[in-house]
């Protein structure tokens, strides 16, 4: 089984030795070589990395990488077997081959927002008008996805991180849909006064759109898998920021 799991990174970092993993330097254009494959060859959008985040790596893989199955992890986040120390938990080629022989898509376990919906969480954490605009674009270009979009927005749980594994053919279909929407959005919104964090709007919205795409393609067999973080997570800070956004409205 020809499986390639991209590991998106922007800096030198430890990488798993398993041959299933392919480190990719996202935002490579104009940067110092760090010894990994760059997203700046062939058909690419490497210069958009400050706004599209790991999606520049996805775009590069869509246009330039040949394989049977493809996936994405991050240099600090991997799909986990749930057993052993952190690095020991990282899924191996065997684990991917086993799951992909049984399921169409492997995704991270959903994050639960508990006290707010996917829509309200985005509106509190980001710019509401961008979410409204992307919904309008979906309605204009892919009206058959309207119900799926609303269903996802009303939920309180979401697959985040843009992590997945699936057949490359299916991935190609997803990318054609996703980037058509995001490139249209890029022409409609002005991010010139956004902070560097807010400017990552296309990456943030793609997480929501991935869930919309999965909801619409509900016949796909989807397997949720836990995620292991290679570095310690400051959950206290995350929760505090979450509650602060709720108070500010």
Buried (B, 14 or more C-beta within 10 A) or exposed (E): EEBBBBBBBBEEBEBBEBEBBBBBBBBBBEBEEBEBBBBBEEEBBBBBBBBBBBBBBBBBBBBEBEBEBBBBBBBBBBBBBEEEEEEEBBBBBEBBEEBBEEBBBBBBBBBEBEEBBBBBBBBBBBBEEBBEBBBEBBEEEBEEBBEBBEBBBEBBBBBBBBBBBBBBEBBBBBBEBBBEBBEBBBEEBEBEEBEEEBBBBBBBBBBBBBBBBBBBBEEEEBBEBEBBEBEEEEEEEEEEEBEEBBEEE
